[in-house]
Structure formats: C-alpha cells, structure tokens
Amino acid sequence: HDDANRALMGSNMQRQAVPLLRAEAPVIGTGLEARAALDSGTVVRAQHSGRVKFVDATQIIVERGNLVDGNFQPLEGLGENFEFLGHEPIDEYALRKFERSNQDSCINQKPVVDVGHFVEAGDVLADGASTDHGELALGKNILIGFLPWNGYNYEDAVIISEELAIKDTFTSIHIEEYELEVRDTKRGPEELTREIPNVGEEALRNLDENGIVRVGAEVHADDILVGKVTPKGETELSPEERLLRAIFGEKAGDVRDSSLKAPPGMKGIVVETRTFSRKDRSDKKNKAEDQETINRIKEKFQTEIDGIKIACRENLIQILNGAVCGKILDEETHEVLIQEGKTLTEKMLSSIDLMKVSASSVLARDNAEAQEKAMSLLQVAKESLDHLTRTMEKEIDKVTKGDELKPGVLQTVKVYIAKKRRLSIGDKMAGRHGNKGVVSKIVPVEDMPFTEDGRPLQILLNPLGVPSRMNVGQVLEVHLGWAAKVLGFKVATPVFDGASFTEIVDELEKAYKKTPIVDYVMEPDNNRIIGKAKLYDGRTGDAFLNPVTIGYMYYLKLGHLVEDKIHARSIGSYALVTQQPLGGKSQFGGQRFGEMEVWALEAYGAAYTLQELLTVKSDDVMGRSKIYDAIVHGKNTPIPGVPESFRVMIREVHSLCLDIKTTGDK
C-alpha cells in the first residue's frame, strides 16, 4: 500500500535505525523479522541441544544432552567422536558487552534463557543489538495520532510526549573511539606522560601515571584524554626562551603539549582504553614483565594439555586393558615401544608416552573394534594437543613481538567514550513507510491530546504527510496496530499477502467491543469514521471538533542525531592561501556566506553587515585582530582593511604577466 518512492525510503531508513536501550519487537511485522535477526549474526544461537547450566551477563553454559520422555538425559562419556576429551560435555558461549560498532552505536548481547531451560540446536540463547527474543526490533510501538497541533508538526515535524524522554523509550548508547599516536620525531621521541607543561593538577586529576585517562571518568569538552609531550626544536623557541636556556642550561621547557583532548560538545564516560606498542628490547623492566606473562600463559595451557593426556591415557587403558598388541612404534624414531604379542596392562600403557605412538602401530591385534576406537582416540588427542600448542605459541609470540604499528609510530592509544543520548528536539525519526520527520517539540504529558479513557497520545504526526506521498500503508498499520495491541496479539502481514481492509475492520470491531474508543463503522453524520476516535485537548479538556485517526505505529530513531550535527565557531583555524575560515564541523569551521547570500544583503541594502562579513569576519587578517582587540578593550570597531582574497587575486593576475598595482586612495 506504499508508493515505490516511499517504500524505498522506508527500506533505506531501517538501515539507519539506532539500537535502543531496550529493544521491542513490532506488533505489526512482515513475518520475516525472526529470519532477518537470525541471519544477521547478532544473536547467539545454541550449537547443540542441551540444558542451560549457568547464565550471567557475560556468558552462557549449556550442558549437552537430549530430552528422553520429557526428562533431560545428559551426554555421557567422551561423545561420538571423542570431542569431550579433557573437558566436560558442555558448550560455552561468551557474550559481547558494550562494544562499539562501525556506526558508533553500542553492541550488547543479553541472555534470554534461564538456568534449567532445555534448548534445541539453533534456538536463540541471547539477543544482540536491536533484537527482541530473536526478532528484529529496530524501534518501538508508539501510540500516535494524525493531528495538526499549533503548527508544531508543520512540514513533517514530529511532536513527541515528554513521557518518551522520561521513560527512556528512545534512549540509545553510543560509543566513540579516539586515537593518539606517539611518534619518533627528528627532534627525539614523543612521550606519554601526565607531566605536561603549563597544565594545572585539576586538569590531570583523571590521568594515570602514563597520562591515560582512567576508565569510569566523566569527560567534557577540552578535557585531556591522553597526555603527550613533543620535543621542541630550536626554531620553535622564542628569543626569551633561548636566553633562559643559555643561562640555565637544557631544562624541561624543551617540550610542548601535544595531548589528545575531548572535542567540542563532548559529554560522556570512558568505558575502555587500549595501548598498542612496539617492544623495547633494551628495557629490563619490560623483559621481566614479558617473562612473567609468558610463564602465566604456559601454566594455563599446560593444565589443559595435562588434562587431555590424562583423559586419553585413562580411556585407552579402559579400551585396551587385556588386549594382545601388535608392534607399537615410536612416531619419530620408529623404535619398538612394546613388542608384538604382549598382553597390554595398565602399567605397560602408563610407562610409554602415548602421544608418540605412530599411526601404523597395532594396539589390539585380535580386536578390530578396539584397534579402531583406540587409534581414533589417539588421533583426536594429538589434534587437540597440536591446536593447544599452536594457540599457546601465538599468544607467546604476541607478547614477545608486540603490536604491528605504522612506520615511525612507537605507541598508539585508543580511548572509548560512551554517551547516553536521550531523544531531543532536532533528532530524526521515521516509521517504516518512508514517513520521516524531525522532532520539533517535546510536550508535557498533561498537555498531549488524550482519548476518552484518558490515554495521552505519545506522538503527533501531520495528516498532510499521507495523501501526496501515497504511503497509505502507515494508516493501515495504525488501524491494525490498535486492534492488535488492544486484543493482545501480533500480526505478520507478508509483503504482497498482507491483511485486507475487511480483515482490519473485523479486528477493529473486536477491539471496539473490548475497548470502545476507535470506531469500526462508517457513519459520518454521527461523527463516526472507521479507525478514528474522539480526542480531548490536554490543555483545555475540550473535545476536538472532528474524530482523529489514532493507533499504534512502529517508530524508529535514526542515526542523524542533532548532538552530532550542532556546531558553533568563534575563532578557529584559517585556510593557508585565502586566509578564510575552514568549513565543516570536523575542522571547527565557519558557515559559508556564498554569492546568493551576498546578493540578498546587497538587495536589502545592509552595507555595513555585508562589509563586516566580507572582511573582518572572513579574510581581512589585520582587521580581524584589530576588531578582536577593540572588543576586548571595549573600543569602537575599526575600519576594515583589504581582504586577503584581493591580494590573492592580484598575485594571480601577476602570474598571467599583467602588471597590476594598488595605488592607495586615488
């Protein structure tokens, strides 16, 4: 029921939906939500059937087994292919907690099972970002009304109830990454430190001994995240500094502050810091620390290796005790470990290193089944040990080699900062029908229009957003959403096989019998229209003249948040050639006053405003420092000078071999 243009926008905007603090699956879906969530890879699924043994926020442990006559039967022994050699028959699932996505949103997995639950292979164990019990959940089911309200929803603007902000309905968490590189410069290496020149103790209160901000610290704009100093060159020193250094010798004054600071508009909490560094071979302290780490790694893996060897030996003794063997050979030297024809005993098998037995050995000459089982067990044990040894070597290698960094970079520090974003004026929102809008006003709950049984609406949309856009699907969604919410069921309306108009009206009739608010009959003379309800103004208590379409719509908050876009500049950086302010938020730039804006001021006759914009506010280098001085000292503003762009133009004319001179005031 949506025009192709709006259907395209609706699909596109579902990609931009921000994962919310609490996900909620749609009441009106397509039936594909579960499939989309499972295939996205964000949910944790059970690999095998079993019973949930342990659950917390960070991991789920499932005991392998099956249901037999309604009772749980755990797996016994080592499994069909000896996969439980050296450990219990359990599956462990680690959950991702508050990780940053590439869109700076937050990935957090939450368990949906409880201890004692039986799960089949493929069942959902934990939800990811934007999933609710294994179903795609990008937004919230919201009670909306199509009603103009004091012009605040003019031109696709959206009016929201304060309830949505207070209850954190559309609140989301965003995690940003900030990076600082420590380089080796011509004047010496840069250094991470909290000893920063000309910085007070107050600014350093959250830094550790290496100058890195502590996890849990609240940071605001311009706070130091990572302290770093860079060696100064002789050229950077002022004459006074040179004199002082000549008198007092080389002092700490030969470094300058090059710390990483929080950008403008920042307010958040440090959730993680990571340091990557090359190994310093000469540092004895580093060597000792590395050796300690390597010993810990070896100890951890040795425990697992010993467990596998013991389990392997015990099970082989069970299989082979009393069997008559053929030749048992050493894999490397091919020497005979046990002579052919011997009857194997526990003592014999314990006396040899079973991991060195070659694949051509005959462990049970007269029992083919025992021979196959024993060789299979040995093979699995060897593969497990190989895998563990390789993993251990990789971890040790990482400790000894250090991290891979770009040439000239000694260290890299990454700081992750989490922000809580409540719904605010200027945020972009949308339904699933291409019906997007920007929040224009947050209205107190008591002022929102309410139904006859006292329910205040949560969002008010402009009815003019429907006819010309031809996305009538949103209206049908609202009708069916009301019926589904009142009657307590969920709807799957597949794309080309959705609920028909008569089915929707039938459901509205059932809902009316339970909660007589939204109409299901068409009697315009009696002010009764299908899908509409009588509403009352929250401020006056009077009923609105006409009935209003109300119901539940699935509404999303999109990634275009006003906090990321809002920007202001006073004095900042200037372009090298033109001396005009840079552009864009990332450069802390200014707003471009283009040709058409100039024409507007010319037409208006605002000559002084225009002169100021084209000179002191832009590229009159002398003028802007003079006007700054005048503002600071409370003097009258001086007369603007010559813009730098005029000089650039003259140089360009010179480059064309045309001699052009400025001749003063003549």
C-alpha positions as CSV (number, residue, x, y, z in Angstrom):
1,H,0.0,0.0,0.0
2,D,3.0,2.3,-0.3
3,D,4.2,4.2,-3.4
4,A,7.6,2.8,-4.6
5,N,9.5,6.0,-3.8
6,R,8.4,5.9,-0.1
7,A,8.9,2.2,0.1
8,L,12.5,2.7,-1.0
9,M,12.9,5.4,1.7
10,G,11.4,3.2,4.3
11,S,13.8,0.4,3.5
12,N,16.8,2.7,3.4
13,M,15.9,4.3,6.8
14,Q,15.6,0.9,8.5
15,R,19.4,0.6,7.9
16,Q,19.9,3.9,9.8
17,A,17.9,2.9,12.9
18,V,19.8,3.3,16.1
19,P,19.9,0.3,18.5
20,L,17.8,1.5,21.6
21,L,18.5,0.8,25.3
22,R,15.6,-1.6,25.4
23,A,14.5,-3.3,22.2
24,E,10.8,-4.0,21.4
25,A,9.6,-6.2,18.5
26,P,6.9,-4.7,16.3
27,V,3.3,-5.6,16.9
28,I,2.8,-5.4,13.1
29,G,5.5,-7.2,11.3
30,T,6.1,-8.9,7.9
31,G,6.8,-12.4,9.4
32,L,10.5,-12.1,8.3
33,E,11.7,-10.4,11.5
34,A,13.0,-13.6,13.1
35,R,14.7,-14.7,9.9
36,A,16.4,-11.3,9.5
37,A,17.6,-11.3,13.1
38,L,18.9,-14.9,13.0
39,D,20.7,-14.3,9.6
40,S,22.3,-11.1,10.8
41,G,24.6,-12.9,13.2
42,T,23.9,-10.6,16.1
43,V,22.0,-13.2,18.2
44,V,23.7,-16.1,20.0
45,R,22.3,-19.5,18.9
46,A,22.7,-22.9,20.5
47,Q,25.1,-25.1,18.6
48,H,23.8,-28.3,20.1
49,S,20.8,-29.3,22.2
50,G,21.1,-29.4,25.9
51,R,20.1,-27.8,29.3
52,V,21.2,-24.4,30.4
53,K,23.6,-24.9,33.3
54,F,24.8,-21.3,34.0
55,V,23.8,-17.8,32.9
56,D,25.1,-14.4,33.7
57,A,25.6,-11.1,31.8
58,T,28.8,-12.3,30.2
59,Q,28.4,-16.0,29.4
60,I,26.0,-18.9,29.0
61,I,27.0,-22.5,29.7
62,V,24.8,-25.3,28.1
63,E,25.2,-28.9,29.3
64,R,25.0,-31.2,26.3
65,G,22.2,-33.8,26.2
66,N,18.7,-34.7,24.9
67,L,15.1,-34.9,26.2
68,V,14.0,-38.5,26.7
69,D,10.3,-39.0,27.6
70,G,10.3,-35.4,28.9
71,N,13.3,-35.9,31.1
72,F,16.8,-34.4,30.4
73,Q,19.4,-37.0,29.6
74,P,23.0,-35.6,29.7
75,L,25.6,-36.9,27.3
76,E,27.9,-39.5,28.9
77,G,31.5,-40.4,28.1
78,L,33.6,-38.6,25.5
79,G,30.9,-38.2,22.8
80,E,30.7,-40.0,19.4
81,N,34.0,-38.5,18.1
82,F,35.7,-38.1,21.5
83,E,35.0,-34.3,21.3
84,F,34.8,-34.1,25.1
85,L,38.4,-35.4,25.7
86,G,39.9,-33.5,28.6
87,H,36.8,-31.4,29.4
88,E,33.1,-31.7,30.4
89,P,30.4,-32.2,27.8
90,I,29.4,-28.5,27.8
91,D,29.2,-25.6,25.3
92,E,30.3,-22.2,26.5
93,Y,29.0,-19.0,24.8
94,A,30.8,-15.7,25.6
95,L,28.5,-12.6,25.2
96,R,29.7,-9.3,23.7
97,K,29.2,-6.5,26.2
98,F,29.1,-2.8,25.3
99,E,31.3,-3.0,22.2
100,R,31.5,-0.2,19.6
101,S,30.0,-0.8,16.1
102,N,31.4,0.9,13.0
103,Q,28.4,3.4,13.3
104,D,29.5,4.3,16.9
105,S,26.4,2.5,18.2
106,C,26.5,0.0,21.0
107,I,26.6,-3.8,20.6
108,N,25.4,-5.6,23.7
109,Q,24.2,-9.1,24.0
110,K,21.7,-10.1,26.7
111,P,20.7,-13.7,27.7
112,V,17.0,-14.7,27.0
113,V,17.3,-18.2,28.6
114,D,17.3,-19.2,32.3
115,V,19.1,-21.9,34.2
116,G,17.3,-25.2,33.7
117,H,15.8,-24.3,30.3
118,F,16.1,-27.0,27.6
119,V,17.3,-25.7,24.3
120,E,17.4,-27.3,20.8
121,A,20.2,-26.7,18.3
122,G,19.6,-23.3,16.6
123,D,17.5,-21.9,19.5
124,V,18.2,-18.3,20.5
125,L,20.2,-18.0,23.7
126,A,21.0,-14.3,23.8
127,D,19.7,-11.2,22.0
128,G,22.0,-8.8,20.2
129,A,21.6,-5.1,19.5
130,S,18.1,-4.4,18.0
131,T,16.7,-7.8,18.6
132,D,13.9,-8.9,21.0
133,H,13.7,-12.7,21.7
134,G,15.3,-13.4,18.4
135,E,13.2,-11.0,16.4
136,L,14.4,-7.9,14.6
137,A,13.5,-4.9,16.8
138,L,14.6,-1.5,15.4
139,G,12.2,0.8,17.1
140,K,9.1,1.0,19.5
141,N,5.3,0.5,19.2
142,I,4.0,4.0,19.8
143,L,0.5,5.4,20.3
144,I,0.3,8.0,17.6
145,G,-2.4,10.4,16.2
146,F,-2.7,12.2,12.9
147,L,-3.4,15.7,14.1
148,P,-2.0,19.2,13.5
149,W,-1.1,20.8,16.8
150,N,-0.4,24.5,16.9
151,G,1.7,24.3,13.8
152,Y,4.4,22.3,15.6
153,N,4.1,19.4,13.1
154,Y,4.2,21.6,10.0
155,E,6.3,20.2,7.2
156,D,6.9,16.7,8.5
157,A,7.9,17.8,12.0
158,V,7.1,15.4,14.8
159,I,5.6,16.3,18.2
160,I,6.6,13.9,21.0
161,S,5.3,13.4,24.5
162,E,7.6,14.1,27.4
163,E,6.8,10.5,28.5
164,L,9.1,9.1,25.8
165,A,12.0,11.1,27.1
166,I,11.4,10.4,30.8
167,K,10.9,6.7,30.3
168,D,14.0,6.4,28.1
169,T,11.8,4.9,25.3
170,F,14.1,6.2,22.5
171,T,17.3,6.5,24.6
172,S,20.4,4.9,23.0
173,I,24.0,4.4,23.9
174,H,26.8,5.5,21.6
175,I,30.5,4.6,21.9
176,E,33.1,6.8,20.2
177,E,36.7,5.9,19.6
178,Y,39.6,8.5,19.9
179,E,43.1,7.6,18.9
180,L,46.5,9.2,19.6
181,E,49.8,8.1,18.0
182,V,53.2,8.6,19.7
183,R,55.8,9.1,17.0
184,D,59.6,9.2,16.8
185,T,60.3,12.7,15.5
186,K,63.6,14.3,14.2
187,R,64.0,16.1,17.5
188,G,63.5,12.9,19.6
189,P,60.7,10.6,20.5
190,E,57.3,11.9,21.8
191,E,56.3,10.7,25.2
192,L,53.1,9.7,27.0
193,T,53.1,11.4,30.4
194,R,51.0,13.3,32.9
195,E,53.9,15.8,33.4
196,I,52.5,18.3,30.9
197,P,53.9,21.9,30.8
198,N,51.6,24.7,31.9
199,V,48.8,22.4,32.9
200,G,47.3,22.5,36.4
201,E,46.7,19.5,38.6
202,E,42.9,19.9,38.2
203,A,43.2,19.1,34.5
204,L,45.3,16.0,35.3
205,R,43.1,14.6,38.0
206,N,41.7,11.7,35.9
207,L,45.0,10.7,34.3
208,D,47.1,7.7,35.4
209,E,50.9,7.6,35.7
210,N,51.2,7.1,31.9
211,G,48.9,10.1,31.2
212,I,46.0,7.9,30.0
213,V,42.5,8.8,31.3
214,R,41.1,6.3,33.8
215,V,38.1,4.1,32.9
216,G,34.9,5.4,34.5
217,A,36.0,9.1,34.3
218,E,33.4,11.6,33.1
219,V,34.8,13.7,30.4
220,H,33.7,17.0,28.9
221,A,34.8,19.2,26.0
222,D,38.5,20.1,26.1
223,D,39.4,17.6,28.9
224,I,42.7,15.8,28.4
225,L,42.2,12.1,27.3
226,V,45.8,11.2,26.8
227,G,48.8,13.4,27.9
228,K,51.6,13.6,25.4
229,V,54.6,15.9,25.1
230,T,56.6,16.5,21.9
231,P,60.3,17.8,21.9
232,K,60.6,21.4,20.7
233,G,63.1,22.3,18.0
234,E,65.5,25.3,18.3
235,T,63.4,27.1,15.7
236,E,60.3,26.9,17.9
237,L,61.9,28.8,20.8
238,S,61.3,32.5,21.4
239,P,64.4,34.8,22.0
240,E,63.5,34.9,25.7
241,E,63.4,31.1,25.9
242,R,66.8,30.9,24.1
243,L,68.3,33.3,26.6
244,L,66.9,31.4,29.6
245,R,68.2,28.2,28.2
246,A,71.7,29.7,27.6
247,I,71.7,30.8,31.3
248,F,70.1,27.8,33.0
249,G,71.0,25.0,30.5
250,E,68.7,22.4,29.0
251,K,65.5,22.3,31.1
252,A,62.1,20.7,30.9
253,G,61.0,23.7,28.8
254,D,62.1,22.0,25.6
255,V,58.9,20.0,25.2
256,R,55.4,21.2,24.1
257,D,52.0,19.9,25.0
258,S,50.5,17.7,22.2
259,S,47.9,15.9,24.2
260,L,44.7,14.3,22.9
261,K,41.7,16.4,24.1
262,A,38.0,15.8,24.1
263,P,36.3,17.6,21.1
264,P,33.7,20.4,21.5
265,G,30.3,19.3,22.6
266,M,31.6,16.1,24.3
267,K,30.0,14.7,27.5
268,G,30.5,11.0,28.2
269,I,32.1,8.3,30.3
270,V,35.4,6.5,29.5
271,V,34.5,2.8,29.1
272,E,37.8,1.4,27.8
273,T,41.4,2.3,27.0
274,R,43.8,0.3,24.8
275,T,47.5,0.7,24.4
276,F,49.4,-0.8,21.5
277,S,53.2,-0.6,21.5
278,R,56.4,-1.9,19.9
279,K,58.6,-3.9,22.2
280,D,61.6,-2.0,23.7
281,R,64.3,-4.7,23.7
282,S,66.7,-2.8,25.9
283,D,64.2,-2.2,28.8
284,K,64.9,-4.7,31.6
285,K,61.6,-3.9,33.4
286,N,59.7,-4.7,30.1
287,K,61.6,-8.0,29.7
288,A,60.8,-9.1,33.3
289,E,57.1,-8.3,32.8
290,D,57.0,-10.2,29.5
291,Q,58.6,-13.2,31.1
292,E,56.0,-13.2,33.8
293,T,53.2,-13.0,31.2
294,I,54.7,-15.8,29.2
295,N,55.0,-18.0,32.3
296,R,51.3,-17.4,33.1
297,I,50.3,-18.4,29.5
298,K,52.4,-21.6,29.6
299,E,50.9,-22.5,33.0
300,K,47.4,-22.0,31.7
301,F,47.9,-24.1,28.6
302,Q,49.9,-26.8,30.4
303,T,47.0,-27.5,32.7
304,E,44.8,-28.1,29.6
305,I,47.4,-30.2,27.9
306,D,47.9,-32.4,31.0
307,G,44.1,-32.8,31.3
308,I,43.9,-34.2,27.7
309,K,46.9,-36.5,28.2
310,I,45.4,-38.0,31.4
311,A,41.9,-38.4,29.9
312,C,43.4,-40.1,26.8
313,R,45.5,-42.5,28.9
314,E,42.6,-43.4,31.2
315,N,40.3,-44.1,28.3
316,L,42.9,-46.1,26.3
317,I,43.5,-48.3,29.4
318,Q,39.8,-48.9,29.5
319,I,39.7,-49.9,25.8
320,L,42.9,-51.9,25.6
321,N,43.4,-53.5,29.0
322,G,44.0,-57.2,28.4
323,A,44.2,-56.8,24.6
324,V,47.1,-58.5,22.7
325,C,49.0,-55.9,20.8
326,G,51.0,-56.0,17.5
327,K,54.1,-53.8,17.2
328,I,53.8,-50.4,18.9
329,L,56.2,-48.0,17.4
330,D,57.6,-44.5,18.2
331,E,56.3,-41.9,15.6
332,E,59.6,-40.1,15.2
333,T,62.4,-42.8,15.8
334,H,60.3,-45.8,14.7
335,E,61.8,-47.8,17.6
336,V,59.6,-50.5,19.1
337,L,58.0,-49.3,22.3
338,I,56.1,-52.5,23.1
339,Q,56.9,-55.9,21.5
340,E,54.4,-57.7,19.3
341,G,52.2,-60.3,21.1
342,K,52.4,-58.8,24.6
343,T,49.1,-58.6,26.6
344,L,48.6,-54.9,27.4
345,T,48.3,-53.9,31.1
346,E,47.7,-50.6,32.8
347,K,51.3,-50.5,33.9
348,M,52.6,-51.0,30.3
349,L,50.4,-48.3,28.9
350,S,51.4,-45.9,31.6
351,S,55.1,-46.5,31.0
352,I,55.1,-45.1,27.4
353,D,54.3,-41.7,26.0
354,L,51.1,-42.4,24.2
355,M,51.3,-39.2,22.2
356,K,54.4,-40.6,20.5
357,V,52.7,-43.8,19.3
358,S,52.8,-43.9,15.5
359,A,49.7,-44.2,13.3
360,S,51.0,-47.6,11.9
361,S,51.1,-49.2,15.4
362,V,48.8,-52.1,16.1
363,L,47.3,-51.6,19.6
364,A,44.8,-54.6,19.6
365,R,45.8,-57.3,17.1
366,D,42.8,-59.6,17.6
367,N,40.1,-56.9,18.2
368,A,39.4,-54.7,15.2
369,E,36.8,-52.6,17.0
370,A,39.2,-51.8,19.9
371,Q,42.0,-51.1,17.5
372,E,39.9,-48.6,15.5
373,K,38.5,-46.9,18.7
374,A,42.0,-46.6,20.3
375,M,43.6,-45.1,17.1
376,S,40.6,-42.7,16.7
377,L,41.1,-41.6,20.3
378,L,44.8,-41.1,19.8
379,Q,44.2,-39.1,16.6
380,V,41.7,-36.7,18.4
381,A,44.1,-36.3,21.4
382,K,47.0,-35.4,19.1
383,E,44.9,-32.9,17.1
384,S,43.7,-31.3,20.3
385,L,47.3,-31.0,21.6
386,D,48.5,-29.6,18.3
387,H,45.7,-27.0,18.4
388,L,46.5,-26.0,22.0
389,T,50.3,-25.8,21.3
390,R,49.7,-23.5,18.2
391,T,47.4,-21.3,20.2
392,M,49.9,-21.0,23.1
393,E,52.7,-20.2,20.6
394,K,50.6,-17.4,19.0
395,E,49.9,-15.9,22.4
396,I,53.6,-16.0,23.4
397,D,54.5,-14.6,20.0
398,K,52.2,-11.6,20.6
399,V,53.8,-10.9,23.9
400,T,57.4,-11.0,22.6
401,K,56.8,-9.3,19.3
402,G,54.4,-6.5,20.4
403,D,51.8,-4.9,18.2
404,E,52.0,-4.1,14.5
405,L,52.2,-0.3,14.1
406,K,52.8,2.1,11.2
407,P,56.4,3.1,10.4
408,G,57.6,5.9,12.8
409,V,54.9,5.1,15.4
410,L,56.1,4.0,18.8
411,Q,52.8,3.7,20.5
412,T,49.1,4.0,19.8
413,V,46.5,4.7,22.4
414,K,42.7,4.3,21.8
415,V,40.1,5.7,24.2
416,Y,36.5,4.6,24.0
417,I,33.9,7.0,25.4
418,A,30.2,6.1,25.9
419,K,27.4,8.7,25.6
420,K,23.8,8.3,26.6
421,R,21.6,10.0,24.1
422,R,18.0,10.8,25.0
423,L,15.5,11.8,22.4
424,S,15.8,15.6,21.9
425,I,14.5,18.3,19.6
426,G,16.2,18.1,16.2
427,D,16.6,14.3,16.2
428,K,15.4,12.5,13.0
429,M,12.7,9.8,13.4
430,A,10.8,7.7,10.9
431,G,8.2,4.9,10.5
432,R,8.7,2.0,8.1
433,H,6.8,3.7,5.2
434,G,9.3,6.5,4.4
435,N,7.4,8.8,6.8
436,K,10.3,10.6,8.2
437,G,10.4,13.8,10.3
438,V,12.4,15.8,12.8
439,V,11.3,16.2,16.5
440,S,10.1,19.8,16.8
441,K,8.7,19.9,20.3
442,I,8.6,17.8,23.5
443,V,5.2,18.4,25.1
444,P,4.4,17.7,28.8
445,V,2.2,14.5,29.1
446,E,-0.7,16.5,30.6
447,D,-0.8,18.8,27.6
448,M,-1.0,16.0,25.0
449,P,-4.4,15.1,23.4
450,F,-6.0,12.2,25.2
451,T,-8.6,9.5,24.4
452,E,-12.0,9.1,26.2
453,D,-10.5,6.6,28.6
454,G,-7.7,9.1,29.5
455,R,-4.7,7.7,27.5
456,P,-2.4,10.5,26.3
457,L,-1.0,10.1,22.8
458,Q,2.8,9.7,22.5
459,I,3.5,11.2,19.1
460,L,1.5,13.6,16.9
461,L,2.1,13.5,13.1
462,N,0.8,15.8,10.4
463,P,-2.1,14.3,8.4
464,L,-0.8,16.2,5.3
465,G,2.2,13.8,5.3
466,V,0.0,11.0,3.9
467,P,-2.1,11.9,0.8
468,S,0.6,13.4,-1.6
469,R,3.2,10.9,-0.5
470,M,0.9,8.0,-1.3
471,N,2.2,5.8,1.5
472,V,-1.2,4.8,2.9
473,G,0.4,1.7,4.5
474,Q,1.1,3.8,7.6
475,V,-2.6,4.5,8.1
476,L,-3.5,0.8,7.7
477,E,-0.6,-0.1,10.1
478,V,-2.1,2.3,12.7
479,H,-5.6,0.8,12.5
480,L,-4.3,-2.8,12.7
481,G,-1.8,-1.8,15.4
482,W,-4.6,-0.5,17.6
483,A,-6.6,-3.7,17.2
484,A,-3.6,-6.0,17.8
485,K,-2.5,-4.0,20.9
486,V,-6.0,-4.0,22.5
487,L,-6.6,-7.7,21.7
488,G,-3.1,-8.7,22.6
489,F,-1.8,-10.5,19.5
490,K,1.0,-9.9,17.0
491,V,0.4,-9.6,13.2
492,A,2.6,-10.9,10.4
493,T,1.5,-9.3,7.1
494,P,3.7,-10.6,4.3
495,V,4.6,-8.1,1.6
496,F,2.1,-9.0,-1.2
497,D,-0.2,-11.0,1.0
498,G,-1.0,-8.6,3.8
499,A,-4.1,-8.1,5.9
500,S,-7.0,-6.9,3.7
501,F,-9.2,-3.8,4.6
502,T,-12.1,-6.0,5.6
503,E,-9.8,-8.1,7.9
504,I,-8.6,-4.9,9.5
505,V,-12.2,-3.6,10.1
506,D,-13.2,-7.0,11.6
507,E,-10.3,-6.8,14.1
508,L,-11.2,-3.1,14.9
509,E,-14.8,-4.3,15.6
510,K,-13.5,-6.9,18.1
511,A,-11.2,-4.3,19.7
512,Y,-14.2,-1.8,19.9
513,K,-16.2,-4.4,21.8
514,K,-13.4,-4.7,24.3
515,T,-12.3,-1.0,24.5
516,P,-14.9,1.3,22.8
517,I,-12.5,4.1,21.6
518,V,-11.5,3.6,17.9
519,D,-14.5,3.2,15.6
520,Y,-15.1,0.4,13.1
521,V,-18.3,1.8,11.4
522,M,-18.7,4.5,8.8
523,E,-21.4,7.0,9.9
524,P,-20.1,10.5,9.0
525,D,-23.4,12.0,10.1
526,N,-22.9,10.7,13.6
527,N,-19.2,11.8,13.6
528,R,-18.2,8.1,13.4
529,I,-15.5,7.1,11.0
530,I,-13.5,3.8,10.7
531,G,-10.2,4.0,12.6
532,K,-10.9,7.4,14.2
533,A,-11.5,8.3,17.8
534,K,-12.8,11.2,19.8
535,L,-9.9,13.1,21.3
536,Y,-9.7,15.8,24.0
537,D,-7.2,18.7,24.2
538,G,-4.9,18.1,27.2
539,R,-4.6,21.8,27.9
540,T,-8.3,22.8,27.9
541,G,-10.1,19.5,28.4
542,D,-12.4,20.3,25.4
543,A,-13.1,17.7,22.8
544,F,-11.6,18.3,19.3
545,L,-14.2,19.1,16.7
546,N,-13.5,16.1,14.5
547,P,-12.6,12.5,15.3
548,V,-8.8,11.7,14.8
549,T,-7.1,8.7,13.4
550,I,-5.1,7.1,16.3
551,G,-3.4,3.8,16.8
552,Y,-0.1,2.0,17.2
553,M,2.7,2.6,14.7
554,Y,6.3,1.1,14.8
555,Y,8.5,4.2,15.0
556,L,12.3,4.3,14.8
557,K,15.0,6.8,15.9
558,L,17.6,7.3,13.1
559,G,21.3,7.8,13.3
560,H,21.1,11.5,12.4
561,L,21.2,12.9,15.9
562,V,21.2,16.7,16.5
563,E,24.0,16.4,19.1
564,D,26.4,15.1,16.4
565,K,25.4,17.9,14.0
566,I,25.1,21.0,16.1
567,H,28.2,23.2,15.8
568,A,29.4,26.8,16.7
569,R,32.6,28.6,16.0
570,S,34.1,31.8,17.4
571,I,37.8,32.0,16.5
572,G,39.4,29.0,14.8
573,S,41.7,27.9,12.0
574,Y,42.1,29.6,8.7
575,A,43.0,28.3,5.2
576,L,46.6,29.0,4.3
577,V,46.2,30.7,0.9
578,T,42.9,32.5,1.2
579,Q,43.1,33.1,5.0
580,Q,39.4,32.4,5.1
581,P,37.9,30.2,7.9
582,L,37.8,26.5,7.1
583,G,34.4,24.7,6.6
584,G,32.7,21.9,8.4
585,K,32.3,20.7,11.9
586,S,35.3,18.4,11.8
587,Q,37.7,21.3,11.0
588,F,35.9,23.6,13.6
589,G,35.0,25.7,10.6
590,G,32.6,28.6,9.9
591,Q,29.5,28.9,7.8
592,R,29.9,29.9,4.1
593,F,28.4,33.2,3.2
594,G,28.0,32.5,-0.6
595,E,27.2,34.6,-3.6
596,M,23.4,34.3,-3.2
597,E,23.6,35.4,0.4
598,V,25.7,38.4,-0.7
599,W,23.1,39.3,-3.3
600,A,20.4,39.1,-0.6
601,L,22.3,41.6,1.6
602,E,23.0,43.9,-1.4
603,A,19.3,43.9,-2.3
604,Y,18.4,44.7,1.3
605,G,21.0,47.5,1.4
606,A,22.7,46.1,4.6
607,A,26.0,47.6,3.5
608,Y,27.9,47.5,6.9
609,T,26.7,44.0,7.7
610,L,28.0,42.9,4.3
611,Q,31.3,44.7,4.6
612,E,31.9,43.1,8.0
613,L,31.1,39.6,6.6
614,L,33.4,40.0,3.6
615,T,36.3,41.5,5.6
616,V,36.8,41.2,9.4
617,K,34.7,38.0,9.7
618,S,36.5,36.4,6.9
619,D,39.9,37.1,5.4
620,D,41.0,40.6,6.5
621,V,43.9,39.4,8.6
622,M,44.8,42.8,10.1
623,G,41.2,43.8,10.6
624,R,40.2,40.7,12.5
625,S,43.0,41.0,15.0
626,K,42.2,44.8,15.4
627,I,38.4,44.1,15.9
628,Y,39.3,41.4,18.5
629,D,41.4,43.9,20.3
630,A,38.6,46.5,20.1
631,I,36.0,44.1,21.5
632,V,38.3,43.0,24.4
633,H,39.1,46.7,25.3
634,G,35.5,47.9,24.7
635,K,36.6,50.4,21.9
636,N,34.7,51.2,18.7
637,T,35.2,48.8,15.9
638,P,38.0,49.9,13.5
639,I,37.5,50.4,9.7
640,P,38.0,47.1,7.8
641,G,41.2,46.7,5.7
642,V,41.9,44.9,2.5
643,P,40.7,41.2,2.3
644,E,43.4,38.6,1.7
645,S,41.4,37.3,-1.3
646,F,42.0,40.6,-3.1
647,R,45.8,40.1,-2.7
648,V,45.5,36.5,-3.9
649,M,43.7,37.8,-7.0
650,I,46.4,40.4,-7.6
651,R,49.1,37.6,-7.4
652,E,47.1,35.5,-9.9
653,V,47.0,38.5,-12.3
654,H,50.8,38.8,-11.9
655,S,51.1,35.2,-12.8
656,L,49.5,36.0,-16.1
657,C,52.2,38.6,-16.7
658,L,49.9,41.5,-16.2
659,D,51.4,44.3,-14.0
660,I,48.7,45.4,-11.7
661,K,49.3,47.8,-8.7
662,T,47.2,49.1,-5.9
663,T,47.7,52.9,-5.8
664,G,46.2,53.8,-2.4
665,D,43.2,56.1,-2.2
666,K,43.4,57.8,-5.6
